[in-house]
Amino acid sequence: MSLLSLDVSRCVRTSNKFAICNDCVTACPIDIILINEENNLPSFVPNDCVGCGGCLAACPDEAYSLDDFNALDYIFSFLESDKNIVSCKDDIPCIAALSTEEMLSLAILAPEKLRFNRSFCSECDIAKKNEAIIDERVDEVNFLLEAMEVKKEILFEVIESTQEKEKSPSSRRDFLSKLNVEEAVKVKQNFENEVEARDEFLKEHIATIEDIQSIRQKKIPNRRKLLGMAMKRVDEPSQFHRIESEDITFTSQKVLDENTCTNCQMCYRICPTGALQSDNHGSFIDFTASECIKCHSCHDVCEPDALTLSPVFDLKNLFKPEQQRLAKFDLRRCNECGMPFIYSGGEVICTRCRIEEEEANELWEMK
């Protein structure tokens, strides 16, 4: 039985109470993941999880994990083998456990045309949702491969003459051949995971001090690092195509309206990967598309809606990552408090001091 875990520090809902991300909820084929209304974080009953890995691939910041499956390990193991067929009967719980980025990386790095086996979907209880998700990701990957002029593709098809062996559900819990201390520790951990996975009560999550400290570290997901490595092995196309924003689900380009932006600093403070950045004084806002995971968190906190998605995405961002300056602000020191602020003309006084002055005048009935 797979043990599903959530790293609270990687969930965008932890750092942003306005976050609308619910990709894990919509991806779960048995609808066991819920959003707790009190703390805005996901919750689930461990015993109800079927261990398909759908939420792992759906989460933009890799907040979920399974104790018996790691996508990165699977991909490297697959590439080292002589296989070209990805199947749920071969070391992967479900093909839906692979994100679009991971599928794209695998397609680029694989020496042969990839084949995803849908032969077992017809007999699978969770395939009603997962098969459609896999279809969408494969279509997106093939579209991107064509736009990048990479002569590869992924086929998601029924493979009749398969030699694949049925996985034994208990194979990963095998207690035989435990001959050394390291393996004994692993057995103990597996046993503890097995016990925890059978918890029939709703598992709610809270953010600890350690989680808050971890949020500040701004981590790039492993799947994005993998894609970056894969893109270095791709020849530049004859031209860098610009595609519709909705045609790529895992990254974006941004547009910032400097006239409505208040430079509240929330967008780049809330960004989990550091795709949005500034200096200590907040004198500019820079954006790196290759580090954006399209979690929408920066848009959720932008009160004036000054930050929006660009309607197109330039594929050059995948080949030649670079920072884009979205805005540069005229910072001056307030004549009253001496703190730097965005100057937009008139008296050199910050908003806070201006408000205090207006309140004082109102209190003393001054004009």
LUMMAR-102651 format. One record per residue (C-alpha): residue in three letters; residue number from 1; x, y, z. Coordinates in steps of 0.02 Angstrom, whole numbers, always signed. Example, Ala and Ser with C-alpha at 12.3 -4.5 7.8 and 13.67 -1.06 7.14 Angstrom:
2
   resn   resi       c1       c2       c3
    ALA      1     +615     -225     +390
    SER      2     +684      -53     +357
END
This chain:
367
   resn   resi       c1       c2       c3
    MET      1       +0       +0       +0
    SER      2      +73     +168      -53
    LEU      3      +98     +305      +75
    LEU      4      +51     +477       +9
    SER      5     +135     +625      +93
    LEU      6     +119     +814      +75
    ASP      7     +265     +932     +101
    VAL      8     +171    +1081     +169
    SER      9     +315    +1199     +131
    ARG     10     +300    +1161      -56
    CYS     11     +111    +1188      -66
    VAL     12      +76    +1365     -130
    ARG     13      -76    +1374      -18
    THR     14      +38    +1377     +134
    SER     15     +117    +1544      +93
    ASN     16      -34    +1620       +7
    LYS     17     -207    +1619      +82
    PHE     18     -275    +1691      -82
    ALA     19     -207    +1545     -186
    ILE     20     -335    +1464     -300
    CYS     21     -227    +1315     -349
    ASN     22     -323    +1152     -329
    ASP     23     -235    +1046     -460
    CYS     24     -215     +900     -339
    VAL     25     -401     +902     -301
    THR     26     -453     +897     -484
    ALA     27     -322     +766     -529
    CYS     28     -369     +638     -395
    PRO     29     -466     +499     -482
    ILE     30     -560     +448     -324
    ASP     31     -589     +624     -254
    ILE     32     -508     +598      -83
    ILE     33     -409     +761      -78
    LEU     34     -503     +905       +0
    ILE     35     -459    +1085      +42
    ASN     36     -476    +1121     +227
    GLU     37     -581    +1280     +242
    GLU     38     -499    +1328     +407
    ASN     39     -316    +1330     +354
    ASN     40     -334    +1326     +164
    LEU     41     -223    +1169     +150
    PRO     42     -258    +1000      +68
    SER     43     -312     +852     +176
    PHE     44     -345     +669     +138
    VAL     45     -372     +498     +216
    PRO     46     -210     +397     +188
    ASN     47     -300     +230     +184
    ASP     48     -413     +288      +41
    CYS     49     -268     +333      -74
    VAL     50     -244     +211     -219
    GLY     51      -65     +269     -247
    CYS     52      -85     +314     -431
    GLY     53      +29     +465     -416
    GLY     54      -90     +580     -509
    CYS     55      -75     +717     -378
    LEU     56     +116     +707     -386
    ALA     57     +116     +753     -570
    ALA     58      -23     +882     -554
    CYS     59      +55     +984     -414
    PRO     60     +156    +1125     -495
    ASP     61     +284    +1130     -353
    GLU     62     +303     +943     -317
    ALA     63     +224     +954     -143
    TYR     64     +163     +774     -148
    SER     65     +264     +614     -139
    LEU     66     +239     +426     -132
    ASP     67     +352     +315      -28
    ASP     68     +366     +185     -167
    PHE     69     +382     +294     -322
    ASN     70     +494     +437     -376
    ALA     71     +471     +504     -552
    LEU     72     +651     +562     -570
    ASP     73     +719     +392     -517
    TYR     74     +599     +305     -635
    ILE     75     +650     +413     -783
    PHE     76     +836     +386     -758
    SER     77     +809     +200     -734
    PHE     78     +703     +194     -891
    LEU     79     +834     +285     -994
    GLU     80     +968     +164     -935
    SER     81     +865      +16     -994
    ASP     82     +833      -36    -1174
    LYS     83     +645       -7    -1159
    ASN     84     +537     +111    -1259
    ILE     85     +369      +64    -1180
    VAL     86     +303     +152    -1025
    SER     87     +172      +47     -938
    CYS     88      +81      +43     -771
    LYS     89     +136     -139     -757
    ASP     90     +319      -92     -753
    ASP     91     +384       +6     -602
    ILE     92     +262     +151     -617
    PRO     93      +93     +156     -527
    CYS     94       +5     +246     -671
    ILE     95      +67     +343     -822
    ALA     96      -30     +491     -749
    ALA     97     +108     +498     -616
    LEU     98     +218     +581     -749
    SER     99     +193     +768     -772
    THR    100     +197     +854     -941
    GLU    101     +375     +914     -907
    GLU    102     +432     +739     -862
    MET    103     +350     +666    -1017
    LEU    104     +432     +799    -1125
    SER    105     +602     +768    -1047
    LEU    106     +583     +581    -1069
    ALA    107     +533     +601    -1250
    ILE    108     +684     +712    -1285
    LEU    109     +810     +601    -1194
    ALA    110     +745     +432    -1253
    PRO    111     +842     +361    -1401
    GLU    112     +684     +291    -1481
    LYS    113     +505     +343    -1509
    LEU    114     +412     +324    -1344
    ARG    115     +259     +216    -1328
    PHE    116     +138     +234    -1182
    ASN    117      +37      +76    -1155
    ARG    118     -150     +103    -1131
    SER    119     -190      -83    -1141
    PHE    120     -233      -93     -956
    CYS    121     -341      +63     -948
    SER    122     -498      -31     -999
    GLU    123     -487     -140     -844
    CYS    124     -433       -3     -724
    ASP    125     -555      +82     -604
    ILE    126     -461     +247     -603
    ALA    127     -434     +258     -790
    LYS    128     -596     +354     -818
    LYS    129     -507     +512     -760
    ASN    130     -324     +467     -777
    GLU    131     -332     +409     -957
    ALA    132     -403     +577    -1011
    ILE    133     -266     +667     -913
    ILE    134     -131     +562     -998
    ASP    135     -208     +599    -1168
    GLU    136     -203     +787    -1134
    ARG    137      -21     +782    -1078
    VAL    138      +34     +675    -1225
    ASP    139      -54     +795    -1346
    GLU    140      +34     +944    -1264
    VAL    141     +204     +858    -1271
    ASN    142     +184     +810    -1454
    PHE    143     +130     +987    -1496
    LEU    144     +282    +1060    -1408
    LEU    145     +400     +935    -1491
    GLU    146     +333     +985    -1661
    ALA    147     +346    +1171    -1619
    MET    148     +526    +1146    -1562
    GLU    149     +562    +1047    -1723
    VAL    150     +611     +892    -1625
    LYS    151     +577     +741    -1733
    LYS    152     +506     +633    -1594
    GLU    153     +336     +595    -1524
    ILE    154     +244     +495    -1393
    LEU    155     +115     +365    -1443
    PHE    156      -19     +324    -1314
    GLU    157      -90     +164    -1384
    VAL    158     -147      -13    -1350
    ILE    159       +1     -131    -1359
    GLU    160      -65     -307    -1383
    SER    161      +95     -408    -1395
    THR    162     +169     -353    -1231
    GLN    163     +286     -461    -1132
    GLU    164     +260     -358     -975
    LYS    165     +238     -449     -812
    GLU    166     +100     -411     -690
    LYS    167     +170     -320     -540
    SER    168     +149     -405     -373
    PRO    169      +66     -282     -252
    SER    170     +173     -348     -112
    SER    171     +339     -347     -206
    ARG    172     +396     -184     -129
    ARG    173     +354     -250      +43
    ASP    174     +459     -403      +20
    PHE    175     +542     -450     +184
    LEU    176     +659     -580     +111
    SER    177     +846     -560      +89
    LYS    178     +865     -426     +223
    LEU    179    +1045     -468     +265
    ASN    180    +1124     -306     +322
    VAL    181    +1091     -157     +434
    GLU    182    +1050      -39     +292
    GLU    183     +916     -155     +225
    ALA    184     +850     -187     +401
    VAL    185     +825       +1     +423
    LYS    186     +736       +6     +255
    VAL    187     +622     -137     +308
    LYS    188     +580      -45     +469
    GLN    189     +539     +113     +372
    ASN    190     +432      +16     +250
    PHE    191     +337      -61     +394
    GLU    192     +308     +109     +474
    ASN    193     +250     +179     +307
    GLU    194     +132      +32     +287
    VAL    195      +55      +65     +456
    GLU    196      +37     +251     +422
    ALA    197      -37     +220     +250
    ARG    198     -177     +120     +331
    ASP    199     -233     +270     +435
    GLU    200     -421     +284     +409
    PHE    201     -437     +458     +483
    LEU    202     -429     +621     +388
    LYS    203     -250     +684     +385
    GLU    204     -248     +872     +406
    HIS    205      -93     +976     +380
    ILE    206      -27    +1129     +469
    ALA    207     +122    +1241     +431
    THR    208     +263    +1230     +558
    ILE    209     +405    +1353     +589
    GLU    210     +518    +1237     +489
    ASP    211     +395    +1244     +344
    ILE    212     +396    +1435     +345
    GLN    213     +586    +1437     +346
    SER    214     +590    +1314     +201
    ILE    215     +470    +1422      +98
    ARG    216     +597    +1564     +100
    GLN    217     +726    +1457      +12
    LYS    218     +643    +1472     -161
    LYS    219     +671    +1298     -235
    ILE    220     +663    +1248     -417
    PRO    221     +565    +1083     -438
    ASN    222     +667     +932     -492
    ARG    223     +560     +908     -647
    ARG    224     +608    +1084     -706
    LYS    225     +792    +1046     -677
    LEU    226     +769     +886     -779
    LEU    227     +687     +982     -921
    GLY    228     +828    +1109     -918
    MET    229     +953     +967     -937
    ALA    230     +851     +889    -1078
    MET    231     +837    +1055    -1173
    LYS    232    +1026    +1067    -1180
    ARG    233    +1022     +913    -1290
    VAL    234     +900     +990    -1414
    ASP    235     +962    +1082    -1569
    GLU    236     +893    +1257    -1591
    PRO    237     +747    +1261    -1715
    SER    238     +752    +1359    -1877
    GLN    239     +646    +1489    -1787
    PHE    240     +583    +1512    -1610
    HIS    241     +396    +1493    -1620
    ARG    242     +274    +1589    -1511
    ILE    243     +129    +1483    -1454
    GLU    244      -35    +1523    -1367
    SER    245      -17    +1534    -1178
    GLU    246     -151    +1402    -1149
    ASP    247      -53    +1278    -1256
    ILE    248      +83    +1261    -1123
    THR    249      +27    +1215     -948
    PHE    250     +188    +1216     -845
    THR    251     +263    +1389     -874
    SER    252     +214    +1562     -935
    GLN    253     +266    +1737     -981
    LYS    254     +207    +1888     -883
    VAL    255     +148    +2064     -922
    LEU    256     +156    +2200     -789
    ASP    257      +62    +2364     -799
    GLU    258     +178    +2489     -716
    ASN    259      +38    +2618     -707
    THR    260      -69    +2511     -592
    CYS    261      +69    +2415     -501
    THR    262      +92    +2481     -324
    ASN    263     +257    +2388     -298
    CYS    264     +184    +2305     -143
    GLN    265     +318    +2170     -167
    MET    266     +196    +2028     -138
    CYS    267     +215    +1947     -309
    TYR    268     +401    +1913     -296
    ARG    269     +394    +1876     -110
    ILE    270     +260    +1744     -138
    CYS    271     +340    +1662     -292
    PRO    272     +395    +1486     -237
    THR    273     +538    +1469     -363
    GLY    274     +609    +1645     -373
    ALA    275     +550    +1668     -552
    LEU    276     +498    +1843     -497
    GLN    277     +638    +1942     -414
    SER    278     +690    +2115     -357
    ASP    279     +828    +2199     -256
    ASN    280     +825    +2247      -72
    HIS    281     +745    +2415     -112
    GLY    282     +613    +2348     -231
    SER    283     +674    +2462     -371
    PHE    284     +627    +2339     -509
    ILE    285     +536    +2175     -544
    ASP    286     +623    +2043     -651
    PHE    287     +547    +1882     -718
    THR    288     +626    +1721     -781
    ALA    289     +502    +1615     -880
    SER    290     +608    +1458     -870
    GLU    291     +585    +1459     -680
    CYS    292     +398    +1494     -681
    ILE    293     +288    +1344     -636
    LYS    294     +123    +1430     -681
    CYS    295      +53    +1406     -506
    HIS    296      -42    +1572     -523
    SER    297       +6    +1623     -346
    CYS    298      +81    +1791     -398
    HIS    299      -81    +1835     -489
    ASP    300     -186    +1784     -340
    VAL    301     -102    +1912     -226
    CYS    302      -96    +2056     -350
    GLU    303     -238    +2166     -287
    PRO    304     -243    +2290     -434
    ASP    305     -223    +2147     -560
    ALA    306      -70    +2234     -630
    LEU    307      +18    +2067     -662
    THR    308      -61    +1962     -800
    LEU    309      -17    +1815     -910
    SER    310      +51    +1856    -1081
    PRO    311      -67    +1787    -1215
    VAL    312      +82    +1702    -1300
    PHE    313     +235    +1606    -1244
    ASP    314     +400    +1619    -1337
    LEU    315     +484    +1448    -1348
    LYS    316     +650    +1537    -1347
    ASN    317     +630    +1541    -1158
    LEU    318     +657    +1352    -1154
    PHE    319     +812    +1359    -1263
    LYS    320     +893    +1519    -1200
    PRO    321     +829    +1561    -1025
    GLU    322     +852    +1743     -979
    GLN    323     +780    +1872     -860
    GLN    324     +652    +1997     -922
    ARG    325     +631    +2165     -835
    LEU    326     +446    +2188     -807
    ALA    327     +457    +2355     -718
    LYS    328     +580    +2485     -652
    PHE    329     +526    +2608     -520
    ASP    330     +585    +2783     -476
    LEU    331     +629    +2765     -292
    ARG    332     +657    +2917     -183
    ARG    333     +675    +2945       +3
    CYS    334     +524    +3017      +91
    ASN    335     +554    +3193     +159
    GLU    336     +459    +3146     +317
    CYS    337     +516    +2971     +368
    GLY    338     +668    +2946     +256
    MET    339     +606    +2778     +190
    PRO    340     +620    +2741       +2
    PHE    341     +457    +2739      -95
    ILE    342     +393    +2741     -274
    TYR    343     +390    +2921     -331
    SER    344     +258    +2969     -457
    GLY    345     +271    +3159     -451
    GLY    346     +225    +3301     -336
    GLU    347     +280    +3314     -155
    VAL    348     +418    +3192     -107
    ILE    349     +319    +3104      +30
    CYS    350     +274    +2921      +44
    THR    351      +97    +2853      +48
    ARG    352     +104    +2810     +233
    CYS    353     +161    +2983     +285
    ARG    354      +33    +3063     +169
    ILE    355     -107    +2962     +251
    GLU    356      -44    +3005     +425
    GLU    357      -40    +3188     +378
    GLU    358     -218    +3182     +310
    GLU    359     -280    +3094     +467
    ALA    360     -195    +3222     +578
    ASN    361     -272    +3364     +479
    GLU    362     -443    +3283     +491
    LEU    363     -421    +3256     +679
    TRP    364     -373    +3438     +708
    GLU    365     -501    +3498     +580
    MET    366     -367    +3574     +473
    LYS    367     -373    +3597     +285
END
